Amino acid sequence: MAHDPFAQLLEPGRRRRICKQRVDVVGIVEHAAVHRAKPTPGASDMELRKLDPSKHAALVAGLFLKSNDFVRLTEGVDAGPAQVAGFFKGVPPGCDIARSVKVGLFEGAALIGIADMAFGYPEAGDGYIGLMLFAPEMRGKGLGKALLALLEEEARARGAERLFAGVIQANTGARGFWLREGFLPVKTLGPVTISAHAHMVDRMAKMLKK
């Protein structure tokens, strides 16, 4: 069986937890230590888990349905099976899906956020975040910043020196988030057709500190 660099991170005994109130990242990446902090008393812990299409497709579908505002903004259609398939099967050109990261953020049994990250695009040593999406009621709580910190740590552990994200210009809120987190626009692409919509897309990049 091929070694999965993210598997040890998510196996029992190596849980990844994000404290809802303090948004603390707790746990260990396989390759490097991550900030630890005691959860605030009474806070609700959130756990990051690896997503498997055979087990979690229905939960991912439910999250897309709750996030129909995002789907309509980006694709001009309502959420459906296409978004679920795209999340689990999609990678940028030339990337190996076996090396990609598909994870979900859970609060108890509820899936409240998802993210995917691939490696080898736009250049061989780069990481690329294809999607980071949260349920509407969980937005604006600092969870994006905490989850991004985990993705950056994993990208560094795999030797990536740059991390990229593609942001449609129509999504001004998302663009503001990436700018605040140190990503800068390096190239504008488009118009790029995504389902029923055509967008101008800013490719944004961040240099990863060793």
N, C-alpha and C positions, 0 to 999 in steps of 0.2 A: 504494500500500500504506500502511495506517495506521501511524503511528509507534508503535513499541513501546518504552516507556521502559526496559524491562528487557533489551532485546536487546543493546545495546552492552555492557552489563555482562558478558554471557555469551558474547560472540563471541570467536574466537581472538585472542590477544594481550591480552585483558582477562579472563584466567581468575580465578576466585575460588577461593582455596585456604584450607582450614582445617587447621592443623597438629594432628595427633592428640594429641601429648603436651602442647604448650603451649596449644592451642586458640587460636591467633592467627588473626585475620582478615587476609587479604592481598588487596589489589586495589583497584580504583577503581569506585565507583558512577558512573553517567553524570553525575549532578548534583553529587556531593560526594566528597571524599576520605575514605577509611576508614583506620583504624589499620593501619600496616604494621609487620612485624617479620620478622626472619630466622628461618626454621624451625629447630627444634632438630636438630642432626646426627643422622641415622638415623631421624628421625621419619617417619611415613607421612602424605603430603599427601592431603587430601581436596578434591574440586572440586565447586563448586556449579554446576549446569547447569539450563537451562530445560527443562521436560518437555513433550513432544509426545505426545498420545495415540496417534498413528499409529506412533510409534517406541518408546515407553516403557511402553505399557499392560501388557505382560507382566511387566516389572520391578516396576511398581507393584503388580500383583496378587501377585507373590511377596513383596513387603514386607508387604502386608496379611495374607497367609497366615502369615508368620513372627510377625506381631503379632496373632495371633488372640485373645490374652488381652485386648488393648485392644478389639477388635471385640465380643467377648462381653460385656465390661463395659459398653460404651456402647450396644450394639444388642441384645444377647441372642441373637444368631445367630452362625453361623460365617462367616468371611470368604469372599467370593465376588465375582462380577462387579459386584454392586450397589455395593460400596465403591469399586471402580475408577471406575465411571461417575460416582458422586457426587463423587469427587475432581476429575475433569477437567471435569465439567459443572456442578457446584454452585457457586452464589454466593448471598449473602443477598438478601432481597427488594429489588428496585429497583436492584441493582448490575449493571453492564455486564461480562459475562465477558471481553470484549476488553481491559478494563483490569486484569484480575486477574493475579496472580502465581502460577504453578504451578512450583515448583522442586524439584529433587532433589539430595541430597548423595551423592556417589559416592566410594568408595575403590577406585581402579582402575576395573574394570568393574562393580563391585558397588554397587547402590543401597542405601544404609544409612539414608536419612532422606528425608522429604518435607515440604513445607510449602505452604500456599496462603494468599493474602491478597487480599482484595477492597477496593474503595474505594466510599464513598458510603453506608455503613451503620454505625450506626443513623441518622446524619445525613450530609448531603452532603459535609462536609469530613473525615469520619472514615475511618480504615483499620480493617479487621476481619480478624483471623487466624482462619480457619476450622479449620485443622488444622496441627499440627506433630507428626510421628510419627517415631520412630527404631526400628530393629531392636532386639530385646531385648538383644542382646549389646553394643550401642553406647550404651545408656542409662547415666546416671550418670557420664559422662565429660566433662561440660561442653560438649557439642556443642549442646545446646539454647540455652544462653546465647550461644554464638557465632553460631548461626543467627538467633536473635532479634535480635541486634545488626544483622545485615544487613537484616532485614525492617524494623526501626525506621528505619534509614538511608534505605531506599527510600521508606518512608512519609513521612518528612520531606521528601525530595526532591520528592515529589508534592504537597507542601503540606498534608499531614495534621497536625493539631495534637493529635489524640487517636488512640490505638490501642486496639482492643477485642478481647476473646476471650470466648467462651462456654465455661464449665467446668462439667461435671456435678458435683454435690456428692458423688456416689459415688466420684469419682476424686480421692481426697484427695492423692495424690502430685502430680498435675498442679496442683491448687489451690495446694499449697505452692510449686511452682516459680514460678507466676505471681505469687504474693505476694512471693517473694524478688526477683523482677525488677521490682518497683515497680508491679504492677497491683493495683488495689483493687476490691472488689465494689461495684457501684453499683446493681444491681437484681437481684432474684431472679425468675425466670420459671418457670412450670410449674404442674402437671406437663406436661412436653413429651415427646411420644411419639417415640422414635427406634427404628424397626423394631419389635421385640418388647418394648422396655422403655420405661417412663415415668420421667422424671427431673426433679428440680428442678435448674435451671441457674442458676448465678451469672454474670451479665454483669459482666466485669471490665474496667477501663479504666486507661490510663496516659497522662498528659500527656507529649507529646514536646517535649523542649527544642530550641530553635532552634540 
